[in-house]
Amino acid sequence: MKKILILGGTRFFGKRLAELLLEEGHQVTIATRGNTADGFGDRVGRIQLDRENKESLAKAVEGGREWDTVFDNICYSPQAAQDACDVFQGKVKRYILTSTLSVYDPSSRLHQEKDVNPYIYPVSMGGRSDFSYGEAKRLAEAVLFQNADFPVAAVRFPIVLGEDDYTGRLEFHIDHVKQGRPIGIPNLQAKMCFISSSEAASFLSWMKNQRVEGPINARSKGEVKLSELMGWIEKETGKKAIISKQVSDKDKSPFGVPDSWLMDTNKAERLGYQFQPLQAWLPALIRQLAAK
């Protein structure tokens, strides 16, 4: 049994991760603002904190607490990463940061982890609002890998999808097609990669038992053109999508990238992880959401 702390474990793949760890028999503590009910009852410990406030983080983990693994799903700035380096010094055996495909710029190439090297990336300090999402994550990785005295891995996920996705990114497209509203997609030929919320949780759980450090890409096997994705939605809704390059901001697709956005998962696969094929779950998820 491991003592595990999840920073952000009350919804989406963080909640799924907590459930998996509990099923494996681990002692799980979840740390959040306390604004979202988690449904775990007395099966988990709870810490209430403001992740962007170092004093709050330090107070929450004081008292000689130590963890075998810390999963950090809510680190969005270099300052938050530095706070973790300071607060968790000598208190954790392994630290796993949830990072993102957004550390890479969209392009036709298949990005490898070495394309953004956090061990040498120049550090600029600041909070969440001081940087774009992708830059903030690049800097958070850089701070942790360059300054932490504990082993760190950064899992770079693409867009995570599932029926429990509170952001509603896939539903945006389904609802727009159902309602006959235009969708702003600049490049229908762009290819995208995704991962399901259940596999994101499974991969994170698997990572706690690996000795690997550094960044690691994780996504479902295969990719899909946005034109093909919209075709799946058209099939399940029975309606034709209205695609336009000129729309209002509220109608711009969350998947509206100018070029393909893909990454290589050879590193994870060499370690023995077998990713689920994209075709095995995404069309079924679209069908499920379209039926609502």
PASEBA-1860 file (N, C-alpha, C; in nm, 3 decimals):
! residues 292
1> MKKILILG> 0.084/-0.120/0.000/0.000/0.000/0.000/0.087/0.125/0.000 ~ 0.055/0.218/-0.090/0.128/0.343/-0.099/0.045/0.458/-0.041 ~ 0.114/0.556/0.015/0.049/0.679/0.058/0.056/0.777/-0.059 ~ -0.062/0.817/-0.108/-0.068/0.895/-0.231/-0.150/1.022/-0.209 ~ -0.097/1.132/-0.258/-0.167/1.261/-0.255/-0.199/1.301/-0.398 ~ -0.326/1.338/-0.422/-0.367/1.389/-0.552/-0.406/1.535/-0.537 ~ -0.332/1.621/-0.603/-0.370/1.762/-0.608/-0.468/1.779/-0.723 ~ -0.595/1.791/-0.689/-0.700/1.794/-0.789/-0.753/1.655/-0.814
9> GTRFFGKR> -0.846/1.607/-0.731/-0.894/1.470/-0.746/-1.043/1.455/-0.730 ~ -1.118/1.561/-0.761/-1.263/1.554/-0.738/-1.346/1.547/-0.865 ~ -1.280/1.560/-0.982/-1.359/1.551/-1.106/-1.271/1.505/-1.222 ~ -1.337/1.460/-1.327/-1.276/1.419/-1.453/-1.173/1.309/-1.428 ~ -1.059/1.313/-1.496/-0.966/1.201/-1.482/-0.898/1.199/-1.346 ~ -0.896/1.312/-1.273/-0.843/1.311/-1.137/-0.928/1.226/-1.045 ~ -1.058/1.235/-1.063/-1.150/1.154/-0.982/-1.138/1.006/-1.021 ~ -1.126/0.981/-1.150/-1.107/0.843/-1.196/-0.977/0.785/-1.141
17> LAELLLEE> -0.872/0.867/-1.136/-0.745/0.822/-1.080/-0.761/0.784/-0.934 ~ -0.829/0.868/-0.857/-0.850/0.839/-0.715/-0.923/0.706/-0.698 ~ -1.023/0.683/-0.782/-1.100/0.559/-0.774/-1.011/0.439/-0.804 ~ -0.928/0.449/-0.906/-0.837/0.339/-0.939/-0.742/0.308/-0.824 ~ -0.687/0.413/-0.766/-0.591/0.395/-0.657/-0.657/0.332/-0.535 ~ -0.780/0.371/-0.508/-0.853/0.310/-0.397/-0.880/0.162/-0.425 ~ -0.915/0.131/-0.549/-0.939/-0.009/-0.585/-0.812/-0.092/-0.569 ~ -0.696/-0.029/-0.590/-0.569/-0.099/-0.573/-0.528/-0.111/-0.427
25> GHQVTIAT> -0.604/-0.047/-0.337/-0.577/-0.059/-0.195/-0.483/0.044/-0.136 ~ -0.462/0.155/-0.205/-0.372/0.258/-0.156/-0.443/0.356/-0.062 ~ -0.364/0.422/0.019/-0.415/0.527/0.108/-0.412/0.659/0.031 ~ -0.530/0.712/0.000/-0.541/0.827/-0.091/-0.589/0.951/-0.017 ~ -0.519/1.061/-0.041/-0.562/1.192/0.007/-0.581/1.281/-0.114 ~ -0.692/1.354/-0.118/-0.715/1.447/-0.228/-0.711/1.590/-0.174 ~ -0.648/1.678/-0.252/-0.632/1.817/-0.211/-0.693/1.908/-0.316 ~ -0.794/1.986/-0.277/-0.861/2.078/-0.367/-0.906/2.200/-0.289
33> RGNTADGF> -0.971/2.291/-0.358/-1.030/2.406/-0.291/-1.148/2.367/-0.202 ~ -1.202/2.249/-0.225/-1.317/2.204/-0.147/-1.450/2.250/-0.202 ~ -1.451/2.297/-0.328/-1.574/2.348/-0.388/-1.657/2.241/-0.456 ~ -1.597/2.125/-0.483/-1.666/2.020/-0.557/-1.679/1.894/-0.472 ~ -1.801/1.845/-0.458/-1.824/1.721/-0.385/-1.760/1.606/-0.462 ~ -1.698/1.512/-0.390/-1.626/1.406/-0.460/-1.694/1.270/-0.452 ~ -1.782/1.248/-0.354/-1.853/1.122/-0.346/-1.773/1.005/-0.290 ~ -1.653/1.031/-0.239/-1.570/0.922/-0.187/-1.601/0.886/-0.041
41> GDRVGRIQ> -1.678/0.969/0.026/-1.709/0.941/0.165/-1.585/0.937/0.250 ~ -1.578/0.836/0.338/-1.463/0.826/0.428/-1.350/0.741/0.371 ~ -1.356/0.713/0.240/-1.251/0.630/0.179/-1.124/0.708/0.150 ~ -1.132/0.841/0.150/-1.014/0.923/0.121/-0.992/1.024/0.231 ~ -0.868/1.069/0.245/-0.839/1.184/0.327/-0.857/1.309/0.242 ~ -0.878/1.423/0.305/-0.901/1.546/0.230/-0.818/1.659/0.288 ~ -0.764/1.740/0.195/-0.691/1.861/0.231/-0.752/1.975/0.149 ~ -0.783/2.083/0.215/-0.837/2.200/0.146/-0.728/2.304/0.130
49> LDRENKES> -0.708/2.353/0.008/-0.600/2.449/-0.015/-0.627/2.533/-0.140 ~ -0.551/2.639/-0.152/-0.547/2.720/-0.273/-0.413/2.689/-0.340 ~ -0.417/2.617/-0.451/-0.293/2.570/-0.516/-0.203/2.684/-0.560 ~ -0.259/2.802/-0.582/-0.179/2.916/-0.628/-0.122/2.997/-0.512 ~ -0.144/2.951/-0.389/-0.098/3.024/-0.271/-0.002/2.934/-0.193 ~ 0.125/2.975/-0.187/0.226/2.890/-0.123/0.197/2.867/0.024 ~ 0.154/2.971/0.094/0.125/2.957/0.236/0.013/2.856/0.259 ~ -0.088/2.860/0.172/-0.198/2.765/0.183/-0.150/2.623/0.157
57> LAKAVEGG> -0.064/2.606/0.056/-0.011/2.474/0.024/0.075/2.421/0.138 ~ 0.160/2.506/0.193/0.250/2.464/0.302/0.171/2.425/0.426 ~ 0.069/2.503/0.459/-0.013/2.474/0.577/-0.088/2.343/0.561 ~ -0.133/2.318/0.437/-0.212/2.198/0.412/-0.132/2.069/0.429 ~ -0.002/2.075/0.401/0.078/1.953/0.405/0.175/1.950/0.523 ~ 0.156/2.040/0.620/0.245/2.043/0.735/0.216/1.927/0.831 ~ 0.295/1.916/0.933/0.272/1.813/1.035/0.345/1.684/1.008 ~ 0.454/1.691/0.935/0.534/1.572/0.913/0.476/1.473/0.814
65> REWDTVFD> 0.379/1.515/0.734/0.321/1.425/0.636/0.421/1.395/0.525 ~ 0.422/1.270/0.479/0.506/1.228/0.368/0.424/1.137/0.277 ~ 0.461/1.138/0.148/0.388/1.058/0.050/0.485/0.980/-0.038 ~ 0.439/0.861/-0.079/0.515/0.785/-0.177/0.505/0.850/-0.314 ~ 0.384/0.896/-0.348/0.362/0.960/-0.478/0.270/1.079/-0.462 ~ 0.305/1.189/-0.527/0.215/1.304/-0.540/0.180/1.320/-0.687 ~ 0.051/1.321/-0.718/0.003/1.353/-0.852/-0.044/1.498/-0.850 ~ 0.012/1.579/-0.937/-0.026/1.720/-0.941/-0.100/1.750/-1.072
73> NICYSPQA> -0.232/1.753/-1.062/-0.317/1.781/-1.178/-0.353/1.928/-1.192 ~ -0.310/2.011/-1.097/-0.357/2.150/-1.095/-0.242/2.250/-1.082 ~ -0.128/2.218/-1.142/-0.015/2.311/-1.145/-0.015/2.383/-1.279 ~ -0.043/2.513/-1.276/-0.060/2.587/-1.401/0.037/2.704/-1.415 ~ 0.142/2.708/-1.336/0.235/2.820/-1.347/0.372/2.782/-1.291 ~ 0.476/2.853/-1.333/0.608/2.827/-1.277/0.615/2.857/-1.128 ~ 0.541/2.959/-1.081/0.544/2.989/-0.939/0.481/2.876/-0.858 ~ 0.371/2.820/-0.909/0.309/2.707/-0.840/0.404/2.587/-0.837
81> AQDACDVF> 0.481/2.569/-0.943/0.579/2.460/-0.947/0.690/2.483/-0.846 ~ 0.736/2.607/-0.835/0.841/2.637/-0.738/0.790/2.619/-0.595 ~ 0.666/2.656/-0.573/0.605/2.634/-0.441/0.608/2.486/-0.406 ~ 0.578/2.401/-0.504/0.580/2.257/-0.480/0.722/2.210/-0.449 ~ 0.820/2.263/-0.521/0.960/2.226/-0.494/0.997/2.257/-0.349 ~ 0.952/2.371/-0.301/0.985/2.414/-0.165/0.907/2.335/-0.060 ~ 0.777/2.323/-0.081/0.688/2.264/0.020/0.707/2.114/0.033 ~ 0.732/2.045/-0.080/0.741/1.899/-0.077/0.885/1.849/-0.062
89> QGKVKRYI> 0.978/1.938/-0.041/1.117/1.896/-0.021/1.128/1.798/0.095 ~ 1.182/1.681/0.067/1.199/1.579/0.170/1.071/1.509/0.213 ~ 0.961/1.534/0.140/0.831/1.477/0.181/0.770/1.382/0.079 ~ 0.835/1.365/-0.037/0.775/1.283/-0.141/0.883/1.201/-0.212 ~ 0.849/1.077/-0.245/0.944/0.990/-0.314/0.933/1.003/-0.465 ~ 0.816/1.042/-0.512/0.793/1.053/-0.657/0.685/1.156/-0.684 ~ 0.709/1.244/-0.780/0.616/1.353/-0.812/0.579/1.343/-0.959 ~ 0.450/1.335/-0.987/0.403/1.320/-1.124/0.316/1.440/-1.160
97> LTSTLSVY> 0.366/1.521/-1.251/0.295/1.641/-1.297/0.211/1.607/-1.419 ~ 0.086/1.648/-1.417/0.005/1.638/-1.539/0.036/1.758/-1.626 ~ 0.099/1.730/-1.741/0.132/1.835/-1.836/0.046/1.819/-1.961 ~ 0.092/1.869/-2.074/0.000/1.883/-2.187/0.070/1.882/-2.322 ~ -0.003/1.840/-2.422/0.038/1.853/-2.562/0.065/1.999/-2.598 ~ 0.005/2.091/-2.524/0.020/2.234/-2.554/0.162/2.286/-2.534 ~ 0.251/2.206/-2.476/0.390/2.250/-2.469/0.453/2.250/-2.608 ~ 0.391/2.175/-2.701/0.435/2.174/-2.840/0.345/2.264/-2.924
105> DPSSRLHQ> 0.401/2.329/-3.022/0.320/2.407/-3.115/0.262/2.314/-3.222 ~ 0.140/2.342/-3.270/0.085/2.262/-3.380/0.179/2.264/-3.500 ~ 0.199/2.148/-3.560/0.282/2.137/-3.680/0.256/2.000/-3.742 ~ 0.310/1.978/-3.859/0.289/1.851/-3.928/0.376/1.739/-3.872 ~ 0.471/1.772/-3.785/0.561/1.670/-3.732/0.501/1.598/-3.612 ~ 0.551/1.480/-3.586/0.511/1.400/-3.471/0.605/1.435/-3.357 ~ 0.557/1.509/-3.258/0.646/1.563/-3.155/0.696/1.454/-3.061 ~ 0.826/1.458/-3.035/0.888/1.373/-2.934/0.917/1.457/-2.810
113> EKDVNPYI> 0.936/1.390/-2.699/0.960/1.459/-2.573/1.079/1.555/-2.581 ~ 1.180/1.517/-2.656/1.301/1.600/-2.665/1.277/1.732/-2.736 ~ 1.165/1.746/-2.806/1.137/1.870/-2.877/1.119/1.988/-2.782 ~ 1.076/1.961/-2.660/1.071/2.063/-2.555/1.141/2.002/-2.434 ~ 1.265/2.045/-2.411/1.348/1.987/-2.306/1.340/2.073/-2.179 ~ 1.264/2.030/-2.079/1.245/2.113/-1.959/1.371/2.125/-1.873 ~ 1.468/2.039/-1.894/1.590/2.045/-1.815/1.676/2.165/-1.852 ~ 1.658/2.218/-1.973/1.737/2.333/-2.016/1.651/2.451/-2.058
121> YPVSMGGR> 1.519/2.437/-2.048/1.430/2.544/-2.091/1.449/2.667/-2.000 ~ 1.468/2.786/-2.057/1.490/2.905/-1.973/1.369/2.936/-1.885 ~ 1.395/2.958/-1.758/1.287/2.979/-1.661/1.255/3.127/-1.646 ~ 1.128/3.159/-1.651/1.076/3.290/-1.612/0.969/3.266/-1.508 ~ 0.974/3.338/-1.397/0.879/3.316/-1.291/0.754/3.403/-1.310 ~ 0.645/3.353/-1.259/0.520/3.428/-1.266/0.404/3.337/-1.233 ~ 0.285/3.396/-1.227/0.165/3.321/-1.196/0.090/3.277/-1.320 ~ -0.022/3.217/-1.297/-0.101/3.156/-1.404/-0.143/3.257/-1.511
129> SDFSYGEA> -0.175/3.379/-1.470/-0.225/3.479/-1.563/-0.115/3.550/-1.641 ~ 0.010/3.520/-1.610/0.122/3.589/-1.673/0.166/3.526/-1.805 ~ 0.113/3.407/-1.837/0.159/3.334/-1.954/0.041/3.268/-2.025 ~ 0.063/3.232/-2.150/-0.034/3.146/-2.218/-0.034/3.010/-2.150 ~ -0.137/2.931/-2.175/-0.147/2.800/-2.111/-0.026/2.713/-2.144 ~ 0.010/2.705/-2.274/0.122/2.622/-2.314/0.253/2.667/-2.254 ~ 0.279/2.799/-2.252/0.403/2.850/-2.196/0.408/2.828/-2.045 ~ 0.295/2.847/-1.978/0.291/2.825/-1.833/0.325/2.680/-1.800
137> KRLAEAVL> 0.277/2.587/-1.880/0.308/2.447/-1.856/0.454/2.415/-1.888 ~ 0.508/2.475/-1.994/0.650/2.455/-2.023/0.736/2.503/-1.907 ~ 0.699/2.619/-1.852/0.776/2.676/-1.742/0.757/2.596/-1.613 ~ 0.636/2.546/-1.589/0.613/2.464/-1.471/0.700/2.338/-1.476 ~ 0.705/2.275/-1.593/0.793/2.159/-1.610/0.938/2.198/-1.582 ~ 0.982/2.308/-1.643/1.121/2.350/-1.629/1.159/2.373/-1.483 ~ 1.072/2.439/-1.409/1.100/2.467/-1.268/1.113/2.336/-1.190 ~ 1.021/2.245/-1.209/1.024/2.119/-1.135/1.148/2.037/-1.169
145> FQNADFPV> 1.179/2.024/-1.297/1.293/1.941/-1.335/1.426/2.004/-1.298 ~ 1.432/2.134/-1.296/1.557/2.202/-1.265/1.578/2.229/-1.116 ~ 1.469/2.233/-1.039/1.481/2.277/-0.900/1.439/2.175/-0.794 ~ 1.360/2.077/-0.830/1.309/1.983/-0.729/1.419/1.889/-0.680 ~ 1.414/1.854/-0.551/1.510/1.758/-0.497/1.452/1.618/-0.493 ~ 1.335/1.598/-0.555/1.270/1.467/-0.561/1.250/1.428/-0.707 ~ 1.236/1.298/-0.736/1.218/1.252/-0.874/1.086/1.304/-0.933 ~ 1.093/1.354/-1.056/0.975/1.413/-1.121/0.954/1.351/-1.259
153> AAVRFPIV> 0.829/1.326/-1.292/0.789/1.290/-1.428/0.676/1.384/-1.468 ~ 0.671/1.421/-1.595/0.564/1.508/-1.646/0.492/1.436/-1.758 ~ 0.367/1.403/-1.736/0.287/1.332/-1.835/0.220/1.434/-1.927 ~ 0.258/1.431/-2.053/0.203/1.524/-2.151/0.083/1.461/-2.222 ~ -0.037/1.503/-2.181/-0.160/1.454/-2.240/-0.207/1.547/-2.351 ~ -0.273/1.492/-2.454/-0.348/1.576/-2.547/-0.481/1.614/-2.483 ~ -0.575/1.663/-2.561/-0.709/1.690/-2.508/-0.768/1.560/-2.455 ~ -0.816/1.564/-2.332/-0.876/1.448/-2.268/-1.028/1.457/-2.286
161> LGEDDYTG> -1.089/1.348/-2.330/-1.233/1.346/-2.355/-1.299/1.234/-2.275 ~ -1.425/1.254/-2.244/-1.504/1.153/-2.174/-1.640/1.209/-2.142 ~ -1.731/1.122/-2.104/-1.865/1.170/-2.067/-1.860/1.257/-1.943 ~ -1.750/1.249/-1.869/-1.733/1.328/-1.747/-1.652/1.455/-1.771 ~ -1.629/1.492/-1.898/-1.553/1.613/-1.929/-1.637/1.736/-1.899 ~ -1.605/1.803/-1.790/-1.684/1.919/-1.746/-1.670/2.038/-1.841 ~ -1.569/2.038/-1.929/-1.552/2.149/-2.022/-1.646/2.142/-2.141 ~ -1.700/2.024/-2.171/-1.797/2.010/-2.279/-1.740/2.036/-2.418
169> RLEFHIDH> -1.613/2.005/-2.440/-1.552/2.037/-2.568/-1.607/1.954/-2.683 ~ -1.630/1.826/-2.660/-1.688/1.742/-2.765/-1.836/1.774/-2.783 ~ -1.906/1.797/-2.671/-2.047/1.834/-2.679/-2.068/1.964/-2.755 ~ -1.971/2.055/-2.749/-1.979/2.180/-2.826/-2.007/2.148/-2.973 ~ -1.931/2.056/-3.030/-1.947/2.022/-3.172/-2.078/1.950/-3.198 ~ -2.113/1.858/-3.111/-2.238/1.783/-3.128/-2.358/1.877/-3.120 ~ -2.359/1.964/-3.022/-2.471/2.057/-3.006/-2.481/2.155/-3.122 ~ -2.367/2.203/-3.170/-2.370/2.296/-3.283/-2.426/2.229/-3.408
177> VKQGRPIG> -2.389/2.104/-3.431/-2.442/2.033/-3.548/-2.592/2.010/-3.532 ~ -2.634/1.969/-3.414/-2.777/1.946/-3.389/-2.858/2.074/-3.411 ~ -2.804/2.187/-3.370/-2.876/2.314/-3.375/-2.856/2.390/-3.506 ~ -2.774/2.335/-3.597/-2.750/2.401/-3.723/-2.668/2.528/-3.711 ~ -2.586/2.537/-3.609/-2.502/2.656/-3.588/-2.365/2.634/-3.652 ~ -2.304/2.739/-3.705/-2.173/2.724/-3.769/-2.064/2.694/-3.665 ~ -1.964/2.621/-3.711/-1.851/2.588/-3.627/-1.725/2.641/-3.694 ~ -1.647/2.716/-3.621/-1.525/2.772/-3.676/-1.408/2.675/-3.668
185> IPNLQAKM> -1.370/2.617/-3.781/-1.256/2.526/-3.790/-1.168/2.573/-3.905 ~ -1.048/2.622/-3.877/-0.964/2.678/-3.982/-0.904/2.575/-4.077 ~ -0.888/2.450/-4.032/-0.821/2.350/-4.115/-0.881/2.212/-4.089 ~ -0.974/2.172/-4.174/-1.039/2.041/-4.158/-0.945/1.925/-4.186 ~ -0.831/1.952/-4.250/-0.736/1.845/-4.281/-0.637/1.823/-4.167 ~ -0.640/1.909/-4.066/-0.551/1.892/-3.951/-0.584/1.763/-3.878 ~ -0.481/1.693/-3.836/-0.499/1.570/-3.758/-0.480/1.600/-3.610 ~ -0.563/1.536/-3.528/-0.557/1.556/-3.383/-0.540/1.421/-3.313
193> CFISSSEA> -0.482/1.425/-3.195/-0.477/1.307/-3.109/-0.552/1.338/-2.980 ~ -0.605/1.235/-2.917/-0.684/1.250/-2.795/-0.651/1.133/-2.702 ~ -0.704/1.142/-2.580/-0.700/1.029/-2.487/-0.829/1.034/-2.407 ~ -0.881/0.918/-2.372/-1.003/0.913/-2.291/-0.970/0.941/-2.145 ~ -1.068/0.989/-2.071/-1.045/1.018/-1.929/-1.012/0.892/-1.851 ~ -1.069/0.779/-1.891/-1.039/0.654/-1.821/-0.896/0.609/-1.847 ~ -0.847/0.626/-1.972/-0.710/0.585/-1.999/-0.609/0.685/-1.940 ~ -0.646/0.813/-1.935/-0.559/0.911/-1.871/-0.536/0.872/-1.725
201> ASFLSWMK> -0.643/0.833/-1.657/-0.630/0.789/-1.518/-0.547/0.662/-1.507 ~ -0.570/0.568/-1.598/-0.496/0.442/-1.595/-0.347/0.465/-1.618 ~ -0.316/0.557/-1.710/-0.175/0.584/-1.739/-0.107/0.648/-1.619 ~ -0.173/0.743/-1.555/-0.115/0.806/-1.437/-0.091/0.702/-1.327 ~ -0.188/0.615/-1.306/-0.172/0.511/-1.205/-0.053/0.420/-1.239 ~ -0.040/0.385/-1.364/0.072/0.302/-1.410/0.205/0.372/-1.386 ~ 0.207/0.503/-1.405/0.331/0.579/-1.391/0.388/0.576/-1.250 ~ 0.305/0.557/-1.151/0.357/0.559/-1.013/0.450/0.442/-0.987
209> NQRVEGPI> 0.441/0.338/-1.067/0.526/0.220/-1.048/0.646/0.217/-1.141 ~ 0.663/0.322/-1.223/0.776/0.327/-1.316/0.889/0.411/-1.255 ~ 1.008/0.378/-1.294/1.124/0.451/-1.242/1.163/0.567/-1.333 ~ 1.094/0.582/-1.445/1.127/0.684/-1.543/1.105/0.825/-1.488 ~ 1.196/0.914/-1.524/1.180/1.056/-1.492/1.177/1.135/-1.623 ~ 1.147/1.264/-1.612/1.142/1.348/-1.730/1.004/1.349/-1.793 ~ 0.989/1.420/-1.906/0.860/1.427/-1.972/0.829/1.296/-2.044 ~ 0.700/1.265/-2.057/0.657/1.145/-2.129/0.522/1.172/-2.194
217> NARSKGEV> 0.513/1.144/-2.323/0.389/1.165/-2.397/0.293/1.049/-2.376 ~ 0.164/1.079/-2.371/0.062/0.975/-2.354/-0.062/1.014/-2.432 ~ -0.104/0.928/-2.524/-0.226/0.951/-2.601/-0.275/0.819/-2.656 ~ -0.400/0.815/-2.697/-0.453/0.694/-2.760/-0.380/0.666/-2.890 ~ -0.377/0.541/-2.929/-0.309/0.501/-3.051/-0.391/0.547/-3.172 ~ -0.325/0.616/-3.263/-0.392/0.665/-3.382/-0.432/0.811/-3.369 ~ -0.472/0.868/-3.480/-0.517/1.007/-3.481/-0.634/1.019/-3.577 ~ -0.696/1.136/-3.579/-0.814/1.156/-3.662/-0.809/1.295/-3.725
225> KLSELMGW> -0.841/1.301/-3.856/-0.858/1.431/-3.920/-0.983/1.497/-3.865 ~ -0.982/1.628/-3.854/-1.101/1.698/-3.806/-1.219/1.676/-3.899 ~ -1.193/1.661/-4.029/-1.302/1.631/-4.122/-1.366/1.496/-4.090 ~ -1.284/1.399/-4.053/-1.335/1.266/-4.017/-1.412/1.272/-3.885 ~ -1.359/1.347/-3.789/-1.427/1.363/-3.661/-1.565/1.424/-3.681 ~ -1.573/1.528/-3.764/-1.702/1.590/-3.791/-1.794/1.494/-3.865 ~ -1.737/1.406/-3.947/-1.816/1.305/-4.016/-1.880/1.207/-3.918 ~ -1.806/1.169/-3.814/-1.863/1.081/-3.711/-1.981/1.150/-3.642
233> IEKETGKK> -1.964/1.279/-3.615/-2.070/1.355/-3.549/-2.192/1.367/-3.640 ~ -2.169/1.392/-3.768/-2.280/1.401/-3.864/-2.356/1.268/-3.870 ~ -2.282/1.158/-3.867/-2.346/1.026/-3.873/-2.436/1.003/-3.753 ~ -2.391/1.041/-3.635/-2.468/1.014/-3.512/-2.582/1.113/-3.491 ~ -2.569/1.233/-3.545/-2.676/1.333/-3.528/-2.774/1.333/-3.645 ~ -2.732/1.277/-3.758/-2.817/1.278/-3.877/-2.827/1.415/-3.941 ~ -2.733/1.503/-3.910/-2.737/1.639/-3.965/-2.600/1.676/-4.020 ~ -2.601/1.770/-4.114/-2.479/1.816/-4.178/-2.417/1.930/-4.096
241> AIISKQVS> -2.287/1.921/-4.073/-2.217/2.026/-4.001/-2.195/2.148/-4.091 ~ -2.210/2.265/-4.033/-2.182/2.390/-4.104/-2.046/2.439/-4.058 ~ -1.947/2.427/-4.144/-1.810/2.463/-4.110/-1.775/2.597/-4.176 ~ -1.715/2.685/-4.098/-1.679/2.816/-4.150/-1.548/2.861/-4.087 ~ -1.470/2.939/-4.162/-1.347/2.996/-4.107/-1.373/3.132/-4.041 ~ -1.488/3.190/-4.069/-1.523/3.321/-4.014/-1.647/3.309/-3.927 ~ -1.628/3.301/-3.797/-1.741/3.290/-3.704/-1.713/3.378/-3.582 ~ -1.813/3.397/-3.500/-1.794/3.469/-3.374/-1.711/3.383/-3.280
249> DKDKSPFG> -1.654/3.445/-3.180/-1.569/3.372/-3.085/-1.643/3.257/-3.019 ~ -1.770/3.275/-2.990/-1.845/3.170/-2.919/-1.868/3.047/-3.005 ~ -1.847/3.060/-3.138/-1.868/2.947/-3.228/-1.737/2.886/-3.278 ~ -1.625/2.933/-3.226/-1.496/2.877/-3.265/-1.474/2.742/-3.196 ~ -1.432/2.645/-3.273/-1.412/2.510/-3.221/-1.298/2.504/-3.121 ~ -1.316/2.432/-3.009/-1.204/2.408/-2.917/-1.095/2.323/-2.981 ~ -1.127/2.260/-3.094/-1.029/2.179/-3.167/-0.978/2.252/-3.291 ~ -1.006/2.380/-3.303/-0.976/2.454/-3.424/-0.830/2.494/-3.436
257> VPDSWLMD> -0.744/2.398/-3.466/-0.601/2.424/-3.476/-0.563/2.456/-3.621 ~ -0.459/2.536/-3.642/-0.419/2.571/-3.778/-0.346/2.458/-3.850 ~ -0.289/2.364/-3.775/-0.213/2.254/-3.834/-0.232/2.131/-3.745 ~ -0.185/2.018/-3.792/-0.195/1.896/-3.713/-0.123/1.914/-3.580 ~ -0.169/1.836/-3.480/-0.115/1.850/-3.344/-0.102/1.711/-3.286 ~ 0.016/1.653/-3.303/0.035/1.512/-3.271/0.163/1.492/-3.190 ~ 0.172/1.379/-3.121/0.295/1.348/-3.050/0.325/1.200/-3.052 ~ 0.450/1.169/-3.039/0.503/1.034/-3.045/0.497/0.971/-2.906
265> TNKAERLG> 0.455/0.845/-2.898/0.445/0.777/-2.768/0.541/0.659/-2.756 ~ 0.647/0.659/-2.836/0.743/0.547/-2.831/0.806/0.530/-2.693 ~ 0.829/0.640/-2.624/0.892/0.630/-2.492/0.806/0.548/-2.397 ~ 0.678/0.581/-2.390/0.587/0.506/-2.302/0.572/0.362/-2.347 ~ 0.566/0.341/-2.478/0.549/0.206/-2.530/0.672/0.120/-2.505 ~ 0.791/0.180/-2.512/0.913/0.105/-2.481/0.915/0.061/-2.334 ~ 0.849/0.138/-2.249/0.840/0.100/-2.108/0.735/-0.007/-2.082 ~ 0.656/-0.038/-2.187/0.561/-0.148/-2.175/0.415/-0.108/-2.172
273> YQFQPLQA> 0.384/0.022/-2.185/0.244/0.061/-2.181/0.180/0.041/-2.319 ~ 0.060/-0.017/-2.321/-0.014/-0.040/-2.444/-0.134/0.053/-2.448 ~ -0.129/0.150/-2.539/-0.238/0.247/-2.548/-0.358/0.189/-2.624 ~ -0.475/0.231/-2.581/-0.600/0.190/-2.646/-0.614/0.261/-2.780 ~ -0.659/0.192/-2.885/-0.681/0.259/-3.014/-0.790/0.366/-3.003 ~ -0.766/0.478/-3.068/-0.864/0.587/-3.067/-1.000/0.541/-3.119 ~ -0.996/0.458/-3.223/-1.121/0.410/-3.283/-1.202/0.323/-3.187 ~ -1.136/0.271/-3.084/-1.205/0.181/-2.991/-1.298/0.254/-2.896
281> WLPALIRQ> -1.281/0.387/-2.882/-1.365/0.456/-2.784/-1.425/0.589/-2.831 ~ -1.358/0.661/-2.922/-1.409/0.794/-2.957/-1.540/0.790/-3.036 ~ -1.554/0.707/-3.140/-1.685/0.701/-3.207/-1.798/0.661/-3.113 ~ -1.769/0.570/-3.019/-1.872/0.527/-2.923/-1.908/0.640/-2.828 ~ -1.809/0.720/-2.788/-1.838/0.834/-2.702/-1.924/0.937/-2.773 ~ -1.894/0.961/-2.900/-1.977/1.053/-2.979/-2.120/1.003/-2.985 ~ -2.135/0.874/-3.010/-2.269/0.813/-3.016/-2.344/0.831/-2.884 ~ -2.274/0.811/-2.775/-2.334/0.823/-2.643/-2.378/0.967/-2.615
289> LAAK> -2.291/1.062/-2.645/-2.323/1.203/-2.620/-2.431/1.256/-2.714 ~ -2.430/1.209/-2.837/-2.530/1.254/-2.935/-2.670/1.205/-2.901 ~ -2.676/1.094/-2.826/-2.806/1.036/-2.791/-2.873/1.108/-2.674 ~ -2.802/1.198/-2.609/-2.859/1.268/-2.493/-2.965/1.368/-2.537
END
